[in-house]
Amino acid sequence: MKNENKPDQWCIIRIFGNIYKVFASWSGGYLDGDSWKLNSGIDRIEEDGDYWLFYGYSGSCYRCHKRSYGISSPYNGAILKSFCKDTNAISMNKSEALEYIKSQK
């Protein structure tokens, strides 16, 4: 898929009570820093073996390994914390995220 992202780690955030988005994060190496992306909003979810596929409203797909729920680095954690504070969003813990995912299938 052209617009597929495969993060090192990921989590789901809930904004305003009913908007759900994937916060994807990658650990950087020696030459490049840590990075992150926030999808446009979860439109639909599919299961593909060890992965959850989150399709966004923009047409992108986030291929997220089921065992990689979380944040990849302290830097990305600080970005997420700041975003949640500024937008009144909530970072869901793993059990909350799984409950949401199962409710969408």
C-alpha positions in Angstrom: 0.0 0.0 0.0 1.4 3.4 -1.0 0.4 5.3 2.2 1.3 2.6 4.7 3.1 3.4 7.9 4.7 0.8 10.1 5.6 2.4 13.4 8.0 0.9 16.0 5.4 1.6 18.6 1.9 3.1 18.7 -1.0 4.1 20.9 -4.5 5.3 20.5 -5.7 8.7 21.7 -9.2 9.8 22.2 -10.1 13.4 21.5 -13.3 15.1 22.6 -14.7 11.8 23.7 -15.4 10.3 20.3 -12.5 11.0 17.9 -9.9 8.3 17.9 -6.4 8.6 16.3 -3.3 6.6 16.1 -0.1 8.2 17.6 2.7 6.3 15.8 6.3 6.6 16.9 9.7 5.5 15.6 13.0 5.3 17.4 15.8 7.2 15.7 19.3 6.0 15.1 22.7 7.7 15.2 22.1 9.9 12.2 18.4 10.5 12.5 16.3 11.4 15.5 13.1 10.0 16.9 9.9 10.7 15.0 6.2 10.5 15.3 3.0 10.9 13.3 -0.6 11.3 14.2 -3.1 9.8 11.8 -6.1 11.8 10.5 -8.6 9.7 12.6 -9.5 6.0 12.6 -12.0 5.3 9.9 -11.8 1.5 10.1 -9.8 -1.3 11.6 -8.8 -4.7 10.2 -6.8 -7.5 11.7 -4.0 -9.1 9.7 -2.2 -11.8 11.8 0.0 -10.1 14.3 -1.0 -6.7 13.1 -3.8 -4.2 13.4 -4.4 -2.1 10.3 -5.8 1.3 11.1 -7.2 3.1 8.1 -7.4 6.9 8.4 -9.8 9.3 6.9 -7.0 10.6 4.6 -6.6 7.1 3.1 -3.4 6.2 4.9 -2.9 2.9 6.7 -1.0 2.3 9.9 0.2 -1.3 10.2 0.7 -1.7 14.0 2.1 -4.8 15.6 -0.1 -6.1 18.4 2.8 -6.4 20.8 4.2 -2.9 20.2 1.6 -0.8 22.0 3.3 2.1 23.7 5.7 5.0 23.0 9.2 4.5 21.4 11.1 7.1 23.4 11.0 9.7 26.1 11.0 12.4 23.4 7.9 11.0 21.7 6.3 10.5 25.1 6.8 14.2 25.8 5.3 15.1 22.4 2.3 13.0 23.2 1.9 14.4 26.7 2.0 17.9 25.4 -0.4 17.2 22.6 -2.9 15.6 25.0 -2.6 18.6 27.4 -3.1 21.1 24.5 -6.1 19.3 23.0 -7.8 17.7 26.0 -7.0 14.3 24.5 -6.5 11.1 26.5 -3.9 8.5 25.7 -5.6 5.2 26.1 -3.9 2.4 28.0 -3.5 -1.0 26.3 -6.6 -2.5 27.7 -8.8 0.5 26.8 -7.3 0.5 23.3 -8.1 -3.3 22.9 -11.6 -2.7 24.1 -12.1 0.1 21.5 -10.5 -2.0 18.7 -12.8 -5.0 19.5 -15.9 -2.7 19.5 -15.0 -1.6 16.0 -14.7 -5.0 14.4 
